[in-house]
Amino acid sequence: MIIDRRACMGALGAFGLSAFLPARAQGKALRILVGYAPGGAADLVARAVGEGLRDAGYTVLVENRPGAAGRLATDALLAAPTDGQTLMFAPQGNLTLYPHLYKSVKFDPLKDVAGVGTATTMGFALAVGAQSPARTLQAFLELAKKQPTMASFGTPGAGTAMHFLGTMLAREAQVPLTHVPYKGGAAAVTDAIGGNLPAVITTTPNLLPMHRSGRLRILAVSDANPHPALPEVPTLRSLGFTDLSLSETFALFVRAGTPAPLVSQLNQALAAALASPKVLTVLEKAEFTPLSTTATELDKRIQTEHAAWGRIVKAVGYTPEE
């Protein structure tokens, strides 16, 4: 089930965060592995969650293991004991998409890793620079058909969900869009603002500040429903691209084989942290939508999306890398 945020906040205010946790959880040390550099989206959310867990009585160390698209953190998790003290904070796509993209992935995400619970969710968006004549997605696609120099889109990198979103959009719209991979979303956004890139597809939180300031124009979002901060912007689904409803979720994971009571205890602590006003303030300021689920629900999400990405990668014809 998804936890009611307002109900949890009211209860927390009355009884305090620790009231929701078993007594044995208090004072336990946790190491949270993050496969990305400090300062990025995953790191920001992981540290906010870590603060919430500290309020619950845990001693928390957030450890960055950047490199190999997050796989170094996964390797460290799988080398740790199954005592519930080492966790990995990662995008869900690391377990559902990446195994289909890299031959060097040696672990089975459905057998070697277990979910603790989700923390936040976010969608993707396609945006153009303020100088672009395209005011709608359809206008951008028509422009791309007529002018090859306008028929490209940038993303944070090859093999990302955003890469596949753009590729699927090109296929469904029957427009020959060219993918331009960047080493991170910031550079792609900068080029779109400067008029050096016709369009950019990245996470919605990364685009919202520029959209609000008028430096970029978001034309469509990949969320299943209209984004709360962008009620005037259509979803890809509403524009007729029914298969292009994609989102990314940040979640906590442990090594498979971790005792179920420990996973349940960690899930309770995570849910309580996500209901903390202090944590919510950080997440909402950064435009992330809190999402709290059970460990079982997260495991089911991983299984479903792993299968879905397998079909998508095959349909697109992507060649796995080493």
Disulfide bonds with the S-S distance in Angstrom:
none
